[in-house]
Each structure stands twice: as C-alpha cells, then as structure tokens.
Amino acid sequence: MLVFPRENGTVIDIIPSTGELSDALEVVVYHDRKLNALIAEILPANELEYEGNIGLELVMVDAERGELISTPVLGEFDEDEDGSYLLIDGETFRRWKESGKLNVCPICGGELVWKGREARCLECGYRVKVRDKI
C-alpha cells in the first residue's frame, strides 16, 4: 500500500501481494466542504483493463454524524468461466434494494437486469452476484 497525502485529501494505492497491477486499486479520500462529508472514491489503478467504464458510487460519510449518506455497492471482484463480476453479500444487497437503485449498475450507471441472485448490466455487460440469501 502506498499513501500520498495531498493538500485536499489523500490518495491510497493498494497493490496486491501478487504484484499484479491489473488487480490494484486506488482510493481517493477527501473532505467535501460543500456537502460537509468525507468522500472515498474507489478506482482500479489500471483503468484500461476496464475500458474506462468503472465508476463505483462514491462512499459518502456525514462529517458530523459519521453516518453513511450514500449507497455504495461494495463487494469483491471475482471471476468465473463467464468473466469478471462483482460479488456482494446479503446485507449490501438489502441496503441497495432499500435505496431504490437496484436496477442501476454500480460499475457504469447503466441498467441492471436481475435474474434470481445475479444481475447483468445492459450497457457494460458487467455482472453482480449476491453471495448470501436475499
């Protein structure tokens, strides 16, 4: 992990122990004074592999109350015979469903189509799977 303090925030580069840069992430954390919120942006370090489509919703935390004010869909990326997908747990799915944004792709903002515990984005083709029971 590499940490780069900046005047407006901090950039954290997370490189896996395998050294594979294609699996690395960059986390940009800053205080948005207008929203009075702490913001964390999570991006792949190698955006070329994702063809620039990645755009996970920002993690936004109220700076005074410490409460989550956004609905990020955080999980882990995994791969199977059909390619890469975002694997989330049941609790994340529940919060996402309550937000009313279950049909919005957390990767590119396109339309998600659900079939059981798996969804596919009609725009970027990325998939989302739920690990636990819904």
HELIX and SHEET records of a PDB file:
HELIX    1   1 LEU A   21  ASP A   23  5                                   3    
HELIX    2   2 GLU A   47  TYR A   50  5                                   4    
HELIX    3   3 GLY A   90  GLU A   98  1                                   9    
SHEET    1   A 5 LEU A   2  PRO A   5  0                                        
SHEET    2   A 5 GLY A   9  ILE A  14 -1                                        
SHEET    3   A 5 LEU A  25  ASP A  32 -1                                        
SHEET    4   A 5 ALA A  37  PRO A  44 -1                                        
SHEET    5   A 5 VAL A  59  ASP A  62 -1                                        
SHEET    1   B 5 GLU A  76  ASP A  80  0                                        
SHEET    2   B 5 GLY A  83  ILE A  88 -1                                        
SHEET    3   B 5 ARG A 127  VAL A 130  1                                        
SHEET    4   B 5 GLU A 118  CYS A 121 -1                                        
SHEET    5   B 5 LEU A 112  LYS A 115 -1                                        
END                                                                             
